[in-house]
Amino acid sequence: MPIRPLKRVRAPAPPDDFFVPELCEPEALLWLVLLAELLVFVLVLAEPLQPSFDWLRLALTSLFVQWIVLLSAALLCRLRPWLARLDPAPAGLLCCALVVGLTIGCTALADAFELSGVGAETIEPHRYLRHGLISLIMSSLLLRYFYLQSQWRRQEQAELRARIESLQARIRPHFLFNSLNAIASLVATDPARAEQAVLDLSDLFRATLARPGTLVTWRDELALARRYLAIEQYRFGDRLRLEWNIDGIPEDLPIPHLTLQPLLENALVHGVQPRAEGGLVSVEGRYEEGVFHLQISNPYEMDGNVPAWKGTQQGLHNIDARLAALFGPRASLSVERRDGRHYTRLRYPCARQTQQEAGAL
C-alpha cells in the first residue's frame, strides 16, 4: 500500500493576528474617512470641468462614498473573527466581494430614491460596472497594504524574539558556571551544605526552564534571585550582608527574566568577593507613575586605575539590550560610583499586569 504524505492543515490564525486590522477602532475609522474623502475629490476632479464648481455634486458623492466605507468597515469588523479562520487569499477575495456587493447595493439604493443627482431616465447600467470596478481596485489596494504591513510586523516580531532569545542564552551559561564554582568551593569544606546547594541549584534551574517567555512577574524574579543568593550565602557566609528595600514593588510587575540575578551576581563578584571583610549589597526598588525603578549597590575599592566593573560589560549590555527591545527608548541601565559604593540603576515604563511578548511582540 503506497504511503501518502499527511495533508497539512493550516491552523486558523487568531483574530488579533489577522492581516485585516480592527476597522471599528477610532483611529482606523478616522483614516478610512480621510482616504474616502480623498477619493471623492479625485472622482469629482476627474469629471469634465464646468464653468463653476458643482458643490452639490461634491456633497452627494462624499455622502455616497462615506456611506459605503462605513458600512464596509462595520461589516468587515463584524465578520473579522470568521474571516480570520481562512487563508489570507480567500479571506482577501471575500473582503473584496463584500465591498463590491455593498457598493452595487448602495448604488441601486441611491438610484431608487433618486439620490445620485441624476434623474431616473438618465441612469445608465454602466454606472454599476464603474462603481464596482472602482470599489474593487480601492479595496484590493487597501487589503494589499494591510497584508504587507502584517507581514512586516510579523517579521519584526520574529527578529525581536530571536534577538531576545540569543541574549537570554548568553546569560544562562554564565549564571550556571558561577553557581557551579560556588558549589565546588563547598564540597571539601562542608559536604552537607554542598549537597543542599545542589538541591537549591536544581530547584533554581527547574523554575527557569519551566517558565517559557521573556517577561515574568517581580514575585517570580525575586524568588529566583533569592535562590541564587542562598547558594552564594554558603560560600560567603557572614561576609555577605544583604539589605532589601522593595516593599513598594507590586508582585505582578513585569520584568525581563533573569535580570535581577545577573546584577546581584556582579555585585557579589566585584563588591564582596575581593574584600576580606565582605560587604553590604543593597537592593532598592519602587514603582511610580507607571515607571519601575531598581537600584543595586555594593562596595568597591578606591582604585582609579581600575575601570568601573571591569569584565562585566557583556552582562550589562545584554540586560540593556533586552530592556530597550522590550520597553523602548525610555528604558535605561546606568552605573555610577560615589562615596565608596557602586550603583547600578535600571528603569523602564510598564503596566502592572505581566505583558505578553507577541503582542508589542
KOLMILUM-59027 format. One record per residue (C-alpha): y, z, x. Coordinates in Angstrom, 3 decimals, padded with zeros to 6 digits, always signed. Example, Ala and Ser with C-alpha at 12.3 -4.5 7.8 and 13.67 -1.06 7.14 Angstrom:
2
<r><north>-004.500</north><up>+007.800</up><east>+012.300</east></r>
<r><north>-001.060</north><up>+007.140</up><east>+013.670</east></r>
This chain:
361
<r><north>+000.000</north><up>+000.000</up><east>+000.000</east></r>
<r><north>+003.307</north><up>-001.010</up><east>+001.610</east></r>
<r><north>+005.755</north><up>+001.711</up><east>+002.415</east></r>
<r><north>+009.067</north><up>+001.259</up><east>+000.669</east></r>
<r><north>+012.205</north><up>+002.871</up><east>+002.028</east></r>
<r><north>+013.687</north><up>+005.515</up><east>-000.158</east></r>
<r><north>+016.660</north><up>+004.408</up><east>-002.166</east></r>
<r><north>+019.772</north><up>+006.208</up><east>-001.041</east></r>
<r><north>+021.543</north><up>+007.905</up><east>-003.882</east></r>
<r><north>+025.213</north><up>+008.473</up><east>-003.397</east></r>
<r><north>+026.288</north><up>+011.987</up><east>-004.250</east></r>
<r><north>+029.233</north><up>+011.977</up><east>-006.630</east></r>
<r><north>+032.498</north><up>+012.868</up><east>-004.980</east></r>
<r><north>+034.202</north><up>+015.991</up><east>-006.268</east></r>
<r><north>+037.360</north><up>+015.280</up><east>-008.289</east></r>
<r><north>+039.539</north><up>+016.729</up><east>-005.528</east></r>
<r><north>+038.062</north><up>+014.178</up><east>-003.082</east></r>
<r><north>+038.566</north><up>+011.166</up><east>-005.370</east></r>
<r><north>+040.855</north><up>+008.496</up><east>-003.947</east></r>
<r><north>+042.957</north><up>+008.318</up><east>-007.116</east></r>
<r><north>+045.324</north><up>+011.314</up><east>-006.966</east></r>
<r><north>+046.255</north><up>+013.624</up><east>-009.810</east></r>
<r><north>+048.728</north><up>+011.372</up><east>-011.590</east></r>
<r><north>+049.745</north><up>+014.127</up><east>-014.013</east></r>
<r><north>+051.349</north><up>+016.165</up><east>-011.247</east></r>
<r><north>+055.179</north><up>+016.234</up><east>-011.461</east></r>
<r><north>+055.663</north><up>+014.643</up><east>-008.035</east></r>
<r><north>+053.214</north><up>+011.831</up><east>-008.801</east></r>
<r><north>+054.844</north><up>+011.167</up><east>-012.161</east></r>
<r><north>+058.269</north><up>+011.006</up><east>-010.536</east></r>
<r><north>+057.095</north><up>+008.381</up><east>-008.032</east></r>
<r><north>+055.403</north><up>+006.359</up><east>-010.777</east></r>
<r><north>+058.576</north><up>+006.353</up><east>-012.878</east></r>
<r><north>+060.673</north><up>+005.261</up><east>-009.894</east></r>
<r><north>+058.245</north><up>+002.484</up><east>-008.975</east></r>
<r><north>+058.121</north><up>+001.334</up><east>-012.590</east></r>
<r><north>+061.904</north><up>+001.188</up><east>-012.772</east></r>
<r><north>+061.975</north><up>-000.837</up><east>-009.556</east></r>
<r><north>+059.502</north><up>-003.258</up><east>-011.123</east></r>
<r><north>+061.756</north><up>-003.525</up><east>-014.176</east></r>
<r><north>+064.720</north><up>-004.555</up><east>-012.019</east></r>
<r><north>+062.571</north><up>-007.171</up><east>-010.268</east></r>
<r><north>+061.373</north><up>-008.615</up><east>-013.585</east></r>
<r><north>+064.868</north><up>-008.757</up><east>-015.053</east></r>
<r><north>+066.432</north><up>-010.280</up><east>-011.939</east></r>
<r><north>+063.621</north><up>-012.865</up><east>-011.737</east></r>
<r><north>+064.664</north><up>-014.389</up><east>-015.058</east></r>
<r><north>+067.241</north><up>-017.224</up><east>-015.204</east></r>
<r><north>+070.764</north><up>-015.959</up><east>-014.587</east></r>
<r><north>+073.007</north><up>-015.545</up><east>-017.610</east></r>
<r><north>+076.822</north><up>-015.579</up><east>-017.723</east></r>
<r><north>+076.731</north><up>-011.857</up><east>-018.490</east></r>
<r><north>+074.093</north><up>-009.293</up><east>-017.616</east></r>
<r><north>+071.778</north><up>-008.511</up><east>-020.549</east></r>
<r><north>+071.759</north><up>-004.700</up><east>-020.637</east></r>
<r><north>+069.734</north><up>-004.650</up><east>-023.848</east></r>
<r><north>+067.034</north><up>-006.703</up><east>-022.151</east></r>
<r><north>+067.001</north><up>-004.242</up><east>-019.255</east></r>
<r><north>+066.705</north><up>-001.255</up><east>-021.592</east></r>
<r><north>+063.872</north><up>-002.779</up><east>-023.664</east></r>
<r><north>+061.950</north><up>-003.885</up><east>-020.567</east></r>
<r><north>+062.393</north><up>-000.466</up><east>-018.984</east></r>
<r><north>+061.125</north><up>+001.263</up><east>-022.130</east></r>
<r><north>+058.163</north><up>-001.106</up><east>-022.331</east></r>
<r><north>+057.116</north><up>-000.690</up><east>-018.669</east></r>
<r><north>+057.657</north><up>+003.074</up><east>-018.580</east></r>
<r><north>+055.586</north><up>+003.472</up><east>-021.729</east></r>
<r><north>+052.693</north><up>+001.569</up><east>-020.131</east></r>
<r><north>+052.970</north><up>+003.533</up><east>-016.874</east></r>
<r><north>+052.989</north><up>+006.935</up><east>-018.573</east></r>
<r><north>+050.108</north><up>+006.033</up><east>-020.881</east></r>
<r><north>+048.085</north><up>+004.712</up><east>-017.927</east></r>
<r><north>+048.780</north><up>+007.869</up><east>-015.898</east></r>
<r><north>+047.725</north><up>+010.086</up><east>-018.809</east></r>
<r><north>+044.532</north><up>+008.096</up><east>-019.424</east></r>
<r><north>+043.521</north><up>+007.980</up><east>-015.737</east></r>
<r><north>+044.276</north><up>+011.676</up><east>-015.372</east></r>
<r><north>+042.059</north><up>+012.410</up><east>-018.356</east></r>
<r><north>+039.209</north><up>+010.220</up><east>-017.087</east></r>
<r><north>+039.551</north><up>+011.225</up><east>-013.429</east></r>
<r><north>+036.574</north><up>+013.693</up><east>-013.353</east></r>
<r><north>+034.330</north><up>+010.994</up><east>-014.819</east></r>
<r><north>+035.666</north><up>+008.222</up><east>-012.571</east></r>
<r><north>+035.066</north><up>+010.424</up><east>-009.512</east></r>
<r><north>+031.311</north><up>+010.134</up><east>-010.130</east></r>
<r><north>+031.411</north><up>+006.387</up><east>-009.478</east></r>
<r><north>+031.597</north><up>+004.448</up><east>-006.246</east></r>
<r><north>+035.156</north><up>+003.521</up><east>-005.188</east></r>
<r><north>+034.728</north><up>-000.199</up><east>-006.011</east></r>
<r><north>+033.586</north><up>+000.132</up><east>-009.651</east></r>
<r><north>+035.964</north><up>+003.041</up><east>-010.177</east></r>
<r><north>+038.869</north><up>+000.884</up><east>-008.957</east></r>
<r><north>+037.842</north><up>-002.057</up><east>-011.133</east></r>
<r><north>+037.556</north><up>+000.196</up><east>-014.155</east></r>
<r><north>+041.010</north><up>+001.651</up><east>-013.472</east></r>
<r><north>+042.494</north><up>-001.845</up><east>-013.278</east></r>
<r><north>+040.741</north><up>-002.833</up><east>-016.514</east></r>
<r><north>+042.136</north><up>+000.213</up><east>-018.289</east></r>
<r><north>+045.681</north><up>-000.541</up><east>-017.141</east></r>
<r><north>+045.407</north><up>-004.221</up><east>-018.136</east></r>
<r><north>+043.973</north><up>-003.256</up><east>-021.513</east></r>
<r><north>+046.809</north><up>-000.817</up><east>-022.141</east></r>
<r><north>+049.356</north><up>-003.439</up><east>-021.119</east></r>
<r><north>+047.982</north><up>-006.045</up><east>-023.522</east></r>
<r><north>+047.732</north><up>-003.443</up><east>-026.261</east></r>
<r><north>+051.333</north><up>-002.328</up><east>-025.770</east></r>
<r><north>+052.436</north><up>-005.970</up><east>-025.732</east></r>
<r><north>+050.699</north><up>-006.561</up><east>-029.049</east></r>
<r><north>+052.221</north><up>-003.382</up><east>-030.483</east></r>
<r><north>+055.711</north><up>-004.398</up><east>-029.336</east></r>
<r><north>+055.286</north><up>-007.835</up><east>-030.903</east></r>
<r><north>+054.009</north><up>-006.338</up><east>-034.153</east></r>
<r><north>+057.091</north><up>-004.161</up><east>-034.536</east></r>
<r><north>+059.427</north><up>-006.797</up><east>-033.051</east></r>
<r><north>+060.413</north><up>-004.507</up><east>-030.152</east></r>
<r><north>+060.164</north><up>-007.201</up><east>-027.478</east></r>
<r><north>+063.637</north><up>-008.571</up><east>-028.111</east></r>
<r><north>+062.404</north><up>-011.906</up><east>-029.464</east></r>
<r><north>+061.565</north><up>-012.969</up><east>-032.959</east></r>
<r><north>+058.029</north><up>-013.265</up><east>-034.264</east></r>
<r><north>+058.353</north><up>-017.063</up><east>-034.486</east></r>
<r><north>+059.144</north><up>-017.363</up><east>-030.763</east></r>
<r><north>+056.240</north><up>-015.244</up><east>-029.500</east></r>
<r><north>+054.048</north><up>-017.276</up><east>-027.152</east></r>
<r><north>+050.427</north><up>-016.425</up><east>-026.250</east></r>
<r><north>+051.066</north><up>-016.933</up><east>-022.525</east></r>
<r><north>+053.168</north><up>-013.718</up><east>-022.547</east></r>
<r><north>+049.956</north><up>-011.728</up><east>-022.868</east></r>
<r><north>+048.498</north><up>-013.527</up><east>-019.860</east></r>
<r><north>+051.709</north><up>-012.980</up><east>-017.893</east></r>
<r><north>+051.853</north><up>-009.257</up><east>-018.683</east></r>
<r><north>+048.150</north><up>-008.851</up><east>-017.964</east></r>
<r><north>+048.433</north><up>-010.552</up><east>-014.564</east></r>
<r><north>+051.472</north><up>-008.503</up><east>-013.585</east></r>
<r><north>+049.722</north><up>-005.245</up><east>-014.513</east></r>
<r><north>+046.559</north><up>-006.340</up><east>-012.687</east></r>
<r><north>+048.439</north><up>-007.153</up><east>-009.473</east></r>
<r><north>+050.555</north><up>-003.994</up><east>-009.515</east></r>
<r><north>+047.637</north><up>-001.678</up><east>-010.352</east></r>
<r><north>+045.445</north><up>-003.320</up><east>-007.679</east></r>
<r><north>+048.115</north><up>-002.868</up><east>-005.020</east></r>
<r><north>+048.712</north><up>+000.750</up><east>-006.015</east></r>
<r><north>+044.996</north><up>+001.595</up><east>-006.112</east></r>
<r><north>+044.517</north><up>-000.073</up><east>-002.736</east></r>
<r><north>+047.288</north><up>+002.096</up><east>-001.346</east></r>
<r><north>+045.666</north><up>+005.212</up><east>-002.835</east></r>
<r><north>+042.310</north><up>+004.244</up><east>-001.295</east></r>
<r><north>+043.717</north><up>+003.610</up><east>+002.195</east></r>
<r><north>+045.673</north><up>+006.859</up><east>+002.049</east></r>
<r><north>+042.492</north><up>+008.718</up><east>+001.031</east></r>
<r><north>+040.520</north><up>+007.158</up><east>+003.906</east></r>
<r><north>+043.264</north><up>+008.050</up><east>+006.399</east></r>
<r><north>+043.339</north><up>+011.616</up><east>+005.105</east></r>
<r><north>+039.548</north><up>+011.924</up><east>+005.431</east></r>
<r><north>+039.630</north><up>+010.594</up><east>+008.984</east></r>
<r><north>+042.408</north><up>+013.003</up><east>+009.890</east></r>
<r><north>+040.460</north><up>+015.943</up><east>+008.448</east></r>
<r><north>+037.285</north><up>+014.881</up><east>+010.265</east></r>
<r><north>+039.147</north><up>+014.691</up><east>+013.576</east></r>
<r><north>+040.681</north><up>+018.091</up><east>+012.925</east></r>
<r><north>+037.278</north><up>+019.633</up><east>+012.151</east></r>
<r><north>+035.774</north><up>+018.099</up><east>+015.293</east></r>
<r><north>+038.640</north><up>+019.417</up><east>+017.394</east></r>
<r><north>+038.339</north><up>+022.929</up><east>+015.988</east></r>
<r><north>+034.546</north><up>+022.966</up><east>+016.386</east></r>
<r><north>+034.964</north><up>+021.863</up><east>+020.010</east></r>
<r><north>+037.413</north><up>+024.686</up><east>+020.669</east></r>
<r><north>+035.108</north><up>+027.137</up><east>+018.915</east></r>
<r><north>+032.163</north><up>+026.004</up><east>+021.043</east></r>
<r><north>+034.136</north><up>+026.771</up><east>+024.209</east></r>
<r><north>+034.809</north><up>+030.317</up><east>+023.094</east></r>
<r><north>+031.278</north><up>+031.370</up><east>+022.156</east></r>
<r><north>+029.575</north><up>+030.861</up><east>+025.561</east></r>
<r><north>+032.478</north><up>+032.642</up><east>+027.269</east></r>
<r><north>+032.014</north><up>+035.597</up><east>+024.935</east></r>
<r><north>+028.234</north><up>+035.606</up><east>+025.402</east></r>
<r><north>+028.357</north><up>+035.621</up><east>+029.214</east></r>
<r><north>+030.795</north><up>+038.509</up><east>+029.375</east></r>
<r><north>+028.786</north><up>+040.518</up><east>+026.859</east></r>
<r><north>+025.587</north><up>+039.981</up><east>+028.854</east></r>
<r><north>+027.377</north><up>+041.140</up><east>+032.006</east></r>
<r><north>+028.425</north><up>+044.298</up><east>+030.192</east></r>
<r><north>+024.844</north><up>+044.955</up><east>+029.112</east></r>
<r><north>+023.482</north><up>+044.196</up><east>+032.600</east></r>
<r><north>+025.656</north><up>+046.925</up><east>+034.066</east></r>
<r><north>+023.928</north><up>+049.479</up><east>+031.797</east></r>
<r><north>+020.312</north><up>+048.521</up><east>+032.500</east></r>
<r><north>+019.998</north><up>+050.530</up><east>+035.725</east></r>
<r><north>+022.203</north><up>+053.477</up><east>+034.753</east></r>
<r><north>+021.392</north><up>+054.040</up><east>+031.083</east></r>
<r><north>+018.452</north><up>+052.002</up><east>+029.677</east></r>
<r><north>+018.732</north><up>+053.623</up><east>+026.248</east></r>
<r><north>+022.348</north><up>+052.579</up><east>+025.892</east></r>
<r><north>+021.500</north><up>+049.132</up><east>+027.234</east></r>
<r><north>+018.885</north><up>+048.764</up><east>+024.511</east></r>
<r><north>+021.393</north><up>+049.818</up><east>+021.862</east></r>
<r><north>+023.927</north><up>+047.406</up><east>+023.329</east></r>
<r><north>+021.392</north><up>+044.568</up><east>+023.000</east></r>
<r><north>+020.915</north><up>+045.505</up><east>+019.348</east></r>
<r><north>+024.703</north><up>+045.527</up><east>+018.882</east></r>
<r><north>+024.955</north><up>+042.112</up><east>+020.518</east></r>
<r><north>+022.163</north><up>+040.810</up><east>+018.280</east></r>
<r><north>+023.982</north><up>+042.026</up><east>+015.174</east></r>
<r><north>+027.199</north><up>+040.569</up><east>+016.521</east></r>
<r><north>+025.789</north><up>+037.075</up><east>+017.011</east></r>
<r><north>+023.877</north><up>+037.220</up><east>+013.766</east></r>
<r><north>+027.178</north><up>+037.776</up><east>+011.979</east></r>
<r><north>+028.806</north><up>+034.978</up><east>+013.989</east></r>
<r><north>+026.098</north><up>+032.399</up><east>+013.312</east></r>
<r><north>+025.600</north><up>+033.387</up><east>+009.669</east></r>
<r><north>+029.167</north><up>+032.526</up><east>+008.695</east></r>
<r><north>+029.984</north><up>+028.832</up><east>+008.904</east></r>
<r><north>+033.535</north><up>+027.585</up><east>+008.661</east></r>
<r><north>+036.701</north><up>+028.138</up><east>+010.589</east></r>
<r><north>+038.501</north><up>+030.917</up><east>+008.739</east></r>
<r><north>+037.190</north><up>+034.370</up><east>+007.886</east></r>
<r><north>+038.774</north><up>+037.447</up><east>+006.373</east></r>
<r><north>+040.519</north><up>+040.021</up><east>+008.516</east></r>
<r><north>+037.893</north><up>+042.529</up><east>+007.441</east></r>
<r><north>+035.068</north><up>+040.444</up><east>+008.926</east></r>
<r><north>+037.005</north><up>+039.553</up><east>+012.076</east></r>
<r><north>+037.820</north><up>+043.224</up><east>+012.668</east></r>
<r><north>+034.163</north><up>+044.223</up><east>+012.200</east></r>
<r><north>+033.174</north><up>+041.560</up><east>+014.731</east></r>
<r><north>+035.723</north><up>+042.857</up><east>+017.245</east></r>
<r><north>+034.613</north><up>+046.474</up><east>+016.782</east></r>
<r><north>+031.026</north><up>+045.493</up><east>+017.575</east></r>
<r><north>+032.219</north><up>+043.850</up><east>+020.766</east></r>
<r><north>+034.211</north><up>+046.961</up><east>+021.689</east></r>
<r><north>+031.142</north><up>+049.118</up><east>+021.055</east></r>
<r><north>+029.320</north><up>+047.072</up><east>+023.711</east></r>
<r><north>+032.209</north><up>+047.372</up><east>+026.176</east></r>
<r><north>+032.550</north><up>+051.081</up><east>+025.484</east></r>
<r><north>+029.098</north><up>+051.570</up><east>+027.009</east></r>
<r><north>+030.356</north><up>+050.020</up><east>+030.243</east></r>
<r><north>+033.815</north><up>+051.549</up><east>+030.497</east></r>
<r><north>+033.163</north><up>+054.923</up><east>+028.909</east></r>
<r><north>+036.246</north><up>+057.163</up><east>+028.869</east></r>
<r><north>+038.193</north><up>+054.602</up><east>+030.901</east></r>
<r><north>+038.627</north><up>+052.546</up><east>+027.730</east></r>
<r><north>+041.042</north><up>+054.011</up><east>+025.205</east></r>
<r><north>+041.962</north><up>+052.232</up><east>+022.004</east></r>
<r><north>+044.904</north><up>+052.596</up><east>+019.655</east></r>
<r><north>+044.906</north><up>+050.894</up><east>+016.262</east></r>
<r><north>+047.937</north><up>+050.377</up><east>+014.045</east></r>
<r><north>+046.646</north><up>+047.889</up><east>+011.479</east></r>
<r><north>+046.865</north><up>+049.733</up><east>+008.173</east></r>
<r><north>+049.320</north><up>+047.205</up><east>+006.762</east></r>
<r><north>+046.994</north><up>+044.195</up><east>+007.131</east></r>
<r><north>+045.256</north><up>+043.092</up><east>+003.884</east></r>
<r><north>+041.480</north><up>+042.912</up><east>+004.190</east></r>
<r><north>+041.357</north><up>+039.436</up><east>+002.628</east></r>
<r><north>+043.881</north><up>+037.940</up><east>+005.051</east></r>
<r><north>+042.554</north><up>+034.675</up><east>+006.597</east></r>
<r><north>+042.230</north><up>+034.494</up><east>+010.370</east></r>
<r><north>+040.525</north><up>+031.910</up><east>+012.622</east></r>
<r><north>+037.027</north><up>+033.035</up><east>+013.539</east></r>
<r><north>+036.725</north><up>+034.630</up><east>+016.996</east></r>
<r><north>+040.444</north><up>+035.156</up><east>+017.535</east></r>
<r><north>+040.725</north><up>+038.931</up><east>+017.880</east></r>
<r><north>+037.666</north><up>+039.354</up><east>+020.108</east></r>
<r><north>+038.794</north><up>+036.992</up><east>+022.936</east></r>
<r><north>+042.225</north><up>+038.640</up><east>+023.002</east></r>
<r><north>+040.626</north><up>+042.078</up><east>+023.271</east></r>
<r><north>+038.305</north><up>+040.769</up><east>+025.952</east></r>
<r><north>+041.262</north><up>+039.541</up><east>+028.020</east></r>
<r><north>+042.979</north><up>+042.902</up><east>+027.608</east></r>
<r><north>+039.888</north><up>+044.731</up><east>+028.867</east></r>
<r><north>+039.110</north><up>+042.395</up><east>+031.761</east></r>
<r><north>+042.687</north><up>+042.222</up><east>+033.079</east></r>
<r><north>+044.129</north><up>+045.525</up><east>+031.911</east></r>
<r><north>+041.307</north><up>+048.090</up><east>+032.017</east></r>
<r><north>+038.628</north><up>+046.840</up><east>+034.412</east></r>
<r><north>+040.830</north><up>+046.568</up><east>+037.572</east></r>
<r><north>+042.167</north><up>+050.124</up><east>+037.166</east></r>
<r><north>+040.094</north><up>+053.087</up><east>+038.324</east></r>
<r><north>+041.627</north><up>+055.253</up><east>+035.629</east></r>
<r><north>+041.184</north><up>+052.584</up><east>+032.951</east></r>
<r><north>+043.898</north><up>+052.140</up><east>+030.380</east></r>
<r><north>+045.023</north><up>+052.091</up><east>+026.783</east></r>
<r><north>+044.597</north><up>+048.939</up><east>+024.700</east></r>
<r><north>+046.842</north><up>+048.892</up><east>+021.648</east></r>
<r><north>+046.359</north><up>+046.676</up><east>+018.595</east></r>
<r><north>+049.206</north><up>+046.389</up><east>+016.102</east></r>
<r><north>+049.410</north><up>+044.116</up><east>+013.094</east></r>
<r><north>+051.355</north><up>+043.582</up><east>+009.903</east></r>
<r><north>+051.708</north><up>+041.093</up><east>+007.072</east></r>
<r><north>+055.277</north><up>+040.495</up><east>+005.915</east></r>
<r><north>+056.720</north><up>+037.806</up><east>+003.633</east></r>
<r><north>+053.669</north><up>+035.572</up><east>+003.924</east></r>
<r><north>+053.511</north><up>+035.716</up><east>+007.736</east></r>
<r><north>+050.824</north><up>+037.519</up><east>+009.745</east></r>
<r><north>+051.897</north><up>+039.224</up><east>+012.999</east></r>
<r><north>+049.382</north><up>+040.559</up><east>+015.543</east></r>
<r><north>+050.160</north><up>+042.171</up><east>+018.901</east></r>
<r><north>+047.705</north><up>+043.342</up><east>+021.562</east></r>
<r><north>+048.986</north><up>+045.177</up><east>+024.628</east></r>
<r><north>+047.322</north><up>+046.519</up><east>+027.763</east></r>
<r><north>+048.479</north><up>+047.926</up><east>+031.142</east></r>
<r><north>+048.893</north><up>+045.687</up><east>+034.176</east></r>
<r><north>+049.514</north><up>+046.140</up><east>+037.883</east></r>
<r><north>+053.118</north><up>+045.649</up><east>+039.015</east></r>
<r><north>+052.446</north><up>+042.784</up><east>+041.414</east></r>
<r><north>+054.986</north><up>+039.982</up><east>+041.397</east></r>
<r><north>+052.659</north><up>+037.657</up><east>+043.351</east></r>
<r><north>+050.034</north><up>+037.655</up><east>+040.622</east></r>
<r><north>+050.768</north><up>+035.234</up><east>+037.771</east></r>
<r><north>+050.580</north><up>+036.561</up><east>+034.230</east></r>
<r><north>+046.981</north><up>+036.705</up><east>+033.045</east></r>
<r><north>+045.553</north><up>+034.604</up><east>+035.829</east></r>
<r><north>+042.283</north><up>+032.967</up><east>+034.819</east></r>
<r><north>+042.702</north><up>+033.407</up><east>+031.056</east></r>
<r><north>+044.791</north><up>+030.368</up><east>+030.220</east></r>
<r><north>+041.852</north><up>+028.398</up><east>+028.753</east></r>
<r><north>+041.083</north><up>+031.086</up><east>+026.189</east></r>
<r><north>+044.718</north><up>+031.393</up><east>+025.212</east></r>
<r><north>+045.106</north><up>+027.610</up><east>+024.940</east></r>
<r><north>+042.044</north><up>+027.465</up><east>+022.706</east></r>
<r><north>+043.428</north><up>+030.062</up><east>+020.317</east></r>
<r><north>+046.881</north><up>+028.496</up><east>+020.364</east></r>
<r><north>+045.417</north><up>+025.044</up><east>+019.595</east></r>
<r><north>+043.371</north><up>+026.386</up><east>+016.690</east></r>
<r><north>+046.382</north><up>+028.186</up><east>+015.219</east></r>
<r><north>+048.501</north><up>+025.034</up><east>+015.453</east></r>
<r><north>+045.743</north><up>+022.889</up><east>+013.927</east></r>
<r><north>+045.153</north><up>+025.243</up><east>+011.006</east></r>
<r><north>+048.607</north><up>+026.610</up><east>+010.225</east></r>
<r><north>+051.044</north><up>+024.020</up><east>+011.573</east></r>
<r><north>+054.080</north><up>+024.264</up><east>+013.854</east></r>
<r><north>+055.149</north><up>+027.670</up><east>+012.548</east></r>
<r><north>+052.104</north><up>+029.270</up><east>+014.192</east></r>
<r><north>+052.649</north><up>+030.576</up><east>+017.715</east></r>
<r><north>+050.977</north><up>+032.514</up><east>+020.514</east></r>
<r><north>+053.112</north><up>+034.105</up><east>+023.223</east></r>
<r><north>+052.711</north><up>+036.526</up><east>+026.137</east></r>
<r><north>+055.208</north><up>+038.907</up><east>+027.713</east></r>
<r><north>+055.233</north><up>+041.542</up><east>+030.457</east></r>
<r><north>+057.576</north><up>+044.515</up><east>+030.367</east></r>
<r><north>+057.560</north><up>+048.259</up><east>+031.030</east></r>
<r><north>+054.216</north><up>+048.111</up><east>+032.819</east></r>
<r><north>+052.335</north><up>+046.543</up><east>+029.907</east></r>
<r><north>+051.208</north><up>+043.058</up><east>+028.980</east></r>
<r><north>+051.809</north><up>+041.921</up><east>+025.377</east></r>
<r><north>+050.065</north><up>+039.102</up><east>+023.561</east></r>
<r><north>+051.555</north><up>+038.163</up><east>+020.199</east></r>
<r><north>+050.404</north><up>+035.696</up><east>+017.613</east></r>
<r><north>+051.922</north><up>+034.833</up><east>+014.265</east></r>
<r><north>+051.236</north><up>+032.296</up><east>+011.562</east></r>
<r><north>+052.060</north><up>+031.784</up><east>+007.872</east></r>
<r><north>+049.144</north><up>+032.192</up><east>+005.492</east></r>
<r><north>+048.206</north><up>+033.137</up><east>+001.942</east></r>
<r><north>+046.423</north><up>+036.346</up><east>+001.070</east></r>
<r><north>+043.236</north><up>+034.611</up><east>-000.023</east></r>
<r><north>+040.879</north><up>+033.123</up><east>+002.571</east></r>
<r><north>+041.665</north><up>+029.436</up><east>+002.901</east></r>
<r><north>+039.074</north><up>+026.675</up><east>+002.906</east></r>
<r><north>+039.182</north><up>+024.149</up><east>+005.764</east></r>
<r><north>+038.716</north><up>+020.865</up><east>+003.975</east></r>
<r><north>+041.193</north><up>+021.306</up><east>+001.536</east></r>
<r><north>+044.527</north><up>+021.226</up><east>+004.237</east></r>
<r><north>+041.170</north><up>+020.029</up><east>+005.860</east></r>
